């Protein structure tokens, strides 16, 4: 009874405080509109009275590299054949006298790179890392009732400063945040779920305050309230406030919690109210999820007590046609595409990604490995003309390693602070393939194992000879180990609830040196051949495939070993950069191409990662196929290597050379590959059966194959389980081009100026068969309450401008990205080609 009375007393205090006189507390403004931009160096452009009247006005996010387009001169294969430069941004804004007593802060989600920011001519600071989010306090330098000028300088003159496309400029969102001088710090609320069960969950919250006035911190408290998805309060508590450092945990209990999971990503809202002298002076809403997870050295990974395999992909931060300036709507589309084929995790390769992508992963149930660095204090080689040449001169490839020792701690900790409350984030990665930049590691591997190719050869795992060889090569001074330990320590200072990992290319040497033991889970990059040796030598080691080829063998090696937690394929979507020679602007070695069209590899992995019965097929002339057939020997499998100057072993990343069509010379010998998760498949040509085959007979590559003399008409594959037909798929020889079919991932858009729809155009004959070899341009016209922000055809050799209304289709398809206006109404999309027209309408509400 006493306990119940006490609870009622606490609730009455809480309700009284909630109804206390409330002034305007926290205001977060979209600060993306009406920026002025100039590409090129200018003296004194940071000064408040600088004349920018001739500059271009635009809305952020903005990526000038993709906007300038693909070029051969003064560009590089590593970064996608786009130009660099120096960019200036300026914005005028007014604050009223009523804002005088507020703290005003600007928050940049990302500027690539080497940025400097001024307010009214006063330098606020600089940030070399182009992927990190950061903010500045504007209050000491503001004017009220008159114009303020913020200026941003971006130095991206090193155009080969990464191994992939980076983008240039203020390519992520900007916000202006107004608060009481006493307020919750930037990223100043942290939520964990230390105890989770089906019947009850403990939510632990701690907060940090900033105090810009003389308020006595002793008279301040923070009130927490948790709301479910329907807005119902499910828990509340009072916490002690702390200034500059995080307070002790305040614990709240939730009965019968709805857990965040892959299948049901339930989310809660936490309201944190700062109460000073009985008045609410600040309030911050944080989204979080309740979940528990665990890595085990024998059983792999479990989420909420349920064992599961991580079916992951690596993902770079660009989105093809829009470069690095990616809206939440585009990320929603891309994550939906990945989920449709069974993907449940993303590794952010190899840098912090946008806040919007994390929000999408929270909302859609995708696990995230958040990675901080691709390089530490030593740079990796960058490619100038083609992948693997490592020929970029130093003056155009200067990059973050020069700043690492000065900025690594702050950048790493800011990443963790920003992303702490996202339930999707389940690992922090401190680095990717770092051993390549410490030559003592590959040399030690060679000294002990000989000149064997690491990805083909199972190395020695005995730590004694490995450690002896490493000590000889390093002179006993292993700087890689020291940096790794320091980075892990910094992570643990910020977060002990998530494991630390890395992507290792020499795990045998790393375990002997201690590098592999500095992290909680060791990621193996293209080293599936080492799983067994590592597990046998180090039975307590938690193993994850952190970067894997998209071959069947990579999944098979994981699926057959309970102790391997999962894999991350390279890659989920085609990405810009790390390619060449011109015009190969990027690598389409992915499950989806640049436009989001599913690739043959995507169809194949769908048969592995989804339970729904599926059959799909592709074709290749026998003269070009990697498969050949000998009636006396059965199927033979022969890998082909790409011709120079491409890496000879790039074929390990690339998929088979296949076509998604049935259109060849009469009687030409065609190899038909069938991807399926059905027990059997039967092939029909113009209604005549060419026989059934059993999937289990193709255990090496999980692909059923036929050799078929080409005949025009219909090629159909039928899948069977327990003798019953469960799925079918057909390819038909197309006739003359007759129609354009338009489709969209969204039939309704929100009138917010950001929402977007991906509108696909397919070039077809009268029967709806795609014409793969159609090469006449499509013209898109977008009218009404929306606009065309980019066009694409998904092809890695497409180097035309994306900011156009015309595009030549690839394999019979093209796409236009349509962005909503801020007014309700209708968007009308018209596609025209060769005298044929199609119309699609999208509602804007």
Beta strands, then each sheet from edge to edge (+ up, - down):
strand 1: 27-30
strand 2: 35-39
strand 3: 56-58
strand 4: 85-94
strand 5: 102-108
strand 6: 115-119
strand 7: 122-127
strand 8: 134-137
strand 9: 147-156
strand 10: 174-180
strand 11: 182-196
strand 12: 200-211
strand 13: 220-227
strand 14: 233-240
strand 15: 250-255
strand 16: 268-276
strand 17: 279-288
strand 18: 293-296
strand 19: 300-303
strand 20: 306-308
strand 21: 310-315
strand 22: 345-348
strand 23: 367-371
strand 24: 425-432
strand 25: 499-504
strand 26: 521-525
strand 27: 543-548
strand 28: 564-569
strand 29: 575-576
strand 30: 586-587
strand 31: 615-621
strand 32: 627-630
strand 33: 634-637
strand 34: 669-676
strand 35: 680-685
strand 36: 688-694
strand 37: 703-709
strand 38: 714-721
strand 39: 724-732
strand 40: 739-744
strand 41: 748-749
strand 42: 756-764
strand 43: 777-784
strand 44: 786-792
strand 45: 806-808
strand 46: 813-820
strand 47: 825-833
strand 48: 836-844
sheet 1: 1+ 10- 5+ 8-
sheet 2: 3+ 2- 4+ 9- 6+ 7-
sheet 3: 11+ 12- 15+
sheet 4: 14+ 13- 16+ 17-
sheet 5: 18+ 19- 20+
sheet 6: 21+ 22+ 23+ 24+ 25+ 26+ 27+ 28+ 21+
sheet 7: 29+ 30-
sheet 8: 31+ 34- 37+
sheet 9: 32+ 33-
sheet 10: 36+ 35- 38+ 39-
sheet 11: 40+ 42- 46+ 44-
sheet 12: 41+ 48+ 47- 43+ 45-
end
